[in-house]
Amino acid sequence: MKEFKVDEVCKSCGGTGLYQGMAEKDGAAVVCHTCNGTGCHTFSHRYEEFIQRKEKQGIQRVYQTNPGFVIGSGKTKEGKEFSLKDFGGIPYKEWVFGLPFPKGSEMRNYSCPAWWYQGVDSDKKPKWNECIGAGAFSSCKQFENKDKCWNKWDKHYSNKKEHRNPASCDDIIMPEGWVEDSQ
């Protein structure tokens, strides 16, 4: 663990060593409790130097964002089974290798393009007339037919570059012993 220290002007008193708040009136001040009257505050930050992105145990799939859903596997009230893959995303190891999130990796079963791209890339959020005035995405008149909106979005963005996932500050380094799986 490394530590970085720097002396800075105390933010509580502005470097004067004296504090005047709501209760100190008519020229009264108290000794600043942050710097003990020195006017100086020592900022200290402890950190671990970054070498490479670390492996996160137990992760099977990665999603660009979560627009507010519980992501998991199980059964619906009607007894229909669902899995992590039903929410889109990509396998964890693909993400580690820095592969882009391809078309179709969005949560298309549960969100529309406007809802999804509001959190992922606002430049790609559609500004279609039919999206305006819904208040909430799930209240949109088109929401039940969101597959049509996704088709429209796909046509509009079919030639655009896919989102690249940043693997590390410099290079992608795979942890030793990783084996491909079919998640």
C-alpha positions in Angstrom: 0.0 0.0 0.0 1.4 3.4 -1.0 0.5 6.7 0.6 0.5 10.2 -0.9 0.5 13.3 1.4 0.3 16.9 0.6 -0.2 20.0 2.8 -3.1 22.1 1.5 -4.9 25.2 2.7 -7.6 24.1 5.2 -10.9 24.2 3.5 -12.8 24.7 6.7 -11.2 28.0 7.6 -9.6 29.1 4.3 -6.1 29.0 5.8 -6.8 31.5 8.6 -6.9 29.0 11.5 -10.1 30.5 12.6 -13.7 29.4 12.0 -16.7 31.6 11.9 -20.0 29.9 11.6 -23.7 30.7 12.3 -23.1 31.1 16.1 -20.0 33.3 15.9 -21.3 36.9 15.7 -20.0 40.4 16.0 -16.3 39.6 15.3 -16.1 36.3 17.2 -14.3 33.3 15.9 -13.3 29.9 17.2 -10.1 27.9 16.6 -10.7 25.7 13.5 -11.3 22.1 14.6 -10.1 20.7 11.2 -6.5 22.2 11.3 -6.3 23.1 15.1 -5.7 26.7 14.2 -2.7 26.1 11.8 -4.5 27.0 8.6 -2.9 23.9 7.1 -4.5 20.6 6.4 -2.5 17.5 5.5 -4.3 15.6 2.8 -3.4 11.9 2.9 -4.5 9.3 0.4 -3.6 5.6 0.7 -3.7 3.6 -2.5 -2.6 0.4 -4.2 -0.7 1.0 -7.4 -2.6 -0.2 -10.4 -0.8 -2.9 -12.4 -3.7 -4.7 -14.2 -7.4 -5.2 -13.8 -8.0 -7.9 -11.2 -10.2 -11.0 -11.7 -13.6 -10.9 -10.0 -14.6 -14.4 -8.8 -18.1 -15.7 -9.4 -19.0 -13.5 -12.3 -20.5 -15.2 -15.4 -21.9 -12.3 -17.5 -21.2 -8.6 -17.8 -23.7 -5.9 -18.9 -22.9 -2.4 -20.1 -25.3 -1.0 -17.5 -28.4 -1.9 -15.5 -31.3 0.4 -16.1 -32.9 -0.7 -12.8 -33.7 -4.4 -13.1 -32.9 -7.3 -10.8 -30.6 -9.4 -12.9 -30.4 -13.1 -12.1 -31.8 -16.5 -13.0 -34.9 -18.2 -11.7 -38.6 -18.6 -12.6 -41.3 -16.1 -13.4 -44.6 -16.2 -11.5 -45.9 -18.3 -14.4 -43.2 -20.9 -13.9 -41.1 -19.9 -17.0 -37.4 -20.2 -16.4 -35.0 -17.4 -17.2 -31.2 -17.1 -17.1 -28.5 -14.5 -17.0 -28.3 -14.7 -20.8 -31.9 -13.6 -21.1 -30.8 -10.2 -19.9 -28.2 -9.8 -22.7 -24.6 -9.0 -21.8 -21.6 -11.0 -22.7 -19.6 -13.7 -21.0 -17.2 -12.4 -18.4 -14.2 -13.8 -20.2 -15.1 -12.0 -23.4 -15.3 -8.8 -21.4 -11.9 -9.5 -19.8 -10.4 -10.0 -23.3 -11.8 -6.6 -24.3 -14.3 -7.8 -26.8 -17.0 -5.2 -27.7 -20.6 -5.5 -26.6 -22.3 -6.7 -29.8 -25.7 -5.7 -31.2 -28.2 -7.8 -29.2 -26.2 -7.6 -25.9 -28.6 -5.0 -24.6 -31.5 -5.9 -22.2 -33.8 -6.0 -25.2 -36.4 -8.2 -23.4 -36.9 -5.6 -20.7 -35.9 -2.2 -22.1 -36.3 -0.1 -25.2 -33.4 1.6 -27.1 -34.1 4.9 -25.4 -34.1 3.5 -21.9 -31.0 1.4 -22.5 -28.8 4.0 -24.2 -29.7 6.7 -21.7 -27.4 4.8 -19.4 -24.9 3.4 -21.9 -24.2 6.1 -24.4 -26.5 9.1 -24.5 -25.3 10.0 -28.0 -26.9 6.8 -29.2 -30.2 7.4 -27.3 -32.8 7.7 -30.0 -34.7 11.0 -30.1 -37.7 9.7 -32.0 -41.1 11.5 -31.9 -42.8 8.4 -30.7 -40.6 8.4 -27.6 -41.6 11.9 -26.5 -44.1 12.5 -23.7 -44.3 9.0 -22.2 -43.0 10.2 -18.8 -41.5 6.8 -18.0 -40.1 4.5 -20.6 -42.4 1.6 -19.5 -45.4 4.0 -20.0 -44.4 4.7 -23.7 -47.2 3.6 -26.1 -44.5 1.7 -28.1 -43.1 -0.2 -25.1 -45.1 -3.4 -25.6 -43.7 -3.4 -29.1 -40.2 -2.5 -28.2 -38.8 -5.2 -30.6 -39.9 -2.8 -33.4 -38.0 0.0 -31.8 -35.0 -2.2 -31.5 -35.3 -3.1 -35.2 -35.4 0.6 -36.0 -32.4 1.3 -33.8 -30.5 -1.6 -35.4 -31.1 -0.1 -38.9 -30.0 3.3 -37.8 -26.9 2.2 -36.0 -25.9 -0.8 -38.2 -22.8 0.9 -39.6 -21.7 2.5 -36.3 -18.8 1.3 -34.3 -19.7 -1.0 -31.4 -18.9 -0.1 -27.8 -15.4 -1.2 -26.9 -14.8 -2.3 -23.4 -11.7 -0.9 -21.7 -9.8 -3.9 -20.4 -7.2 -2.0 -18.4 -5.3 1.2 -18.4 -2.8 -0.1 -20.9 -3.1 -3.7 -22.2 -5.3 -6.7 -21.7 -3.6 -9.2 -19.5 -5.4 -12.5 -18.9 -4.9 -14.1 -15.5 -3.1 -17.4 -15.6 -5.2 -20.6 -15.7 -8.2 -19.2 -17.4 -10.2 -21.6 -19.5 -12.9 -20.7 -22.0 -16.4 -21.8 -21.2 -19.8 -21.5 -22.9 -21.5 -19.0 -20.6 
